[in-house]
Amino acid sequence: MLTKEEMPACPVATTVSLIGSKWKLLILRNLLARPWRFNEMRKDLHGISQKVLTDSLRSLEEDGIVVRTVYPEVPPKVEYSLSELGESMRPIIQAMEEWGKAYKATKEK
């Protein structure tokens, strides 16, 4: 997690540094719908490697955007969900989705 001093001065740059990668955005898109287990997310995100998914989830967790819940079962069950901070990104992701749909519609004409 970046300290306040390490964060970019520009708020947009701060947001991009936290969620700006392709995979982090797609992980957030999935988690907006419901909690996910690691393997089901890996299967859903075509092309993501296990290492990149692990690193992305860890980073999002360290930044307070994702919550990792381990259930005391055998075998252990782990779920990832959005934290309250992560939920606050819902309008941002939805705006990106709406913009993407509108852009695609202009290219179909």
HUFEN-V727570 format. One record per residue. N is the residue number from 0. PHI is phi as a letter, one per 30 degrees, with the letter a starting at -180 (999 if undefined). OMEGA is omega in whole degrees, -180 to 180 (* if undefined). Layout:
# HUFEN-V727570
n=N phi=PHI omega=OMEGA
n=N phi=PHI omega=OMEGA
This chain:
# HUFEN-V727570
n=0 phi=999 omega=179
n=1 phi=d omega=173
n=2 phi=d omega=-179
n=3 phi=e omega=-180
n=4 phi=d omega=-178
n=5 phi=d omega=-178
n=6 phi=d omega=177
n=7 phi=d omega=179
n=8 phi=d omega=-179
n=9 phi=d omega=179
n=10 phi=d omega=179
n=11 phi=d omega=178
n=12 phi=d omega=177
n=13 phi=d omega=179
n=14 phi=d omega=-180
n=15 phi=d omega=-180
n=16 phi=d omega=-179
n=17 phi=d omega=-173
n=18 phi=b omega=-169
n=19 phi=d omega=-179
n=20 phi=d omega=179
n=21 phi=e omega=-174
n=22 phi=d omega=178
n=23 phi=d omega=179
n=24 phi=d omega=180
n=25 phi=d omega=175
n=26 phi=d omega=179
n=27 phi=d omega=178
n=28 phi=e omega=180
n=29 phi=d omega=-176
n=30 phi=d omega=175
n=31 phi=d omega=-178
n=32 phi=d omega=-175
n=33 phi=a omega=172
n=34 phi=d omega=-179
n=35 phi=b omega=170
n=36 phi=d omega=-174
n=37 phi=e omega=-174
n=38 phi=d omega=179
n=39 phi=d omega=177
n=40 phi=d omega=179
n=41 phi=d omega=179
n=42 phi=d omega=-178
n=43 phi=d omega=-178
n=44 phi=c omega=-175
n=45 phi=e omega=177
n=46 phi=j omega=180
n=47 phi=d omega=177
n=48 phi=d omega=179
n=49 phi=e omega=-179
n=50 phi=d omega=-179
n=51 phi=d omega=178
n=52 phi=d omega=178
n=53 phi=e omega=-179
n=54 phi=d omega=-179
n=55 phi=d omega=179
n=56 phi=d omega=178
n=57 phi=d omega=180
n=58 phi=d omega=178
n=59 phi=d omega=178
n=60 phi=d omega=179
n=61 phi=d omega=-180
n=62 phi=d omega=176
n=63 phi=i omega=-177
n=64 phi=c omega=-179
n=65 phi=b omega=176
n=66 phi=c omega=177
n=67 phi=c omega=-179
n=68 phi=c omega=178
n=69 phi=c omega=179
n=70 phi=c omega=-178
n=71 phi=d omega=180
n=72 phi=b omega=173
n=73 phi=b omega=-6
n=74 phi=d omega=-178
n=75 phi=e omega=177
n=76 phi=c omega=180
n=77 phi=b omega=178
n=78 phi=b omega=176
n=79 phi=c omega=178
n=80 phi=b omega=178
n=81 phi=d omega=172
n=82 phi=d omega=176
n=83 phi=d omega=177
n=84 phi=d omega=178
n=85 phi=d omega=178
n=86 phi=d omega=-179
n=87 phi=d omega=178
n=88 phi=d omega=-179
n=89 phi=e omega=-179
n=90 phi=d omega=179
n=91 phi=d omega=-179
n=92 phi=d omega=179
n=93 phi=d omega=178
n=94 phi=d omega=178
n=95 phi=d omega=179
n=96 phi=d omega=180
n=97 phi=d omega=179
n=98 phi=d omega=179
n=99 phi=d omega=178
n=100 phi=d omega=-180
n=101 phi=d omega=179
n=102 phi=d omega=179
n=103 phi=d omega=180
n=104 phi=d omega=179
n=105 phi=d omega=-179
n=106 phi=d omega=-179
n=107 phi=d omega=-178
n=108 phi=d omega=*
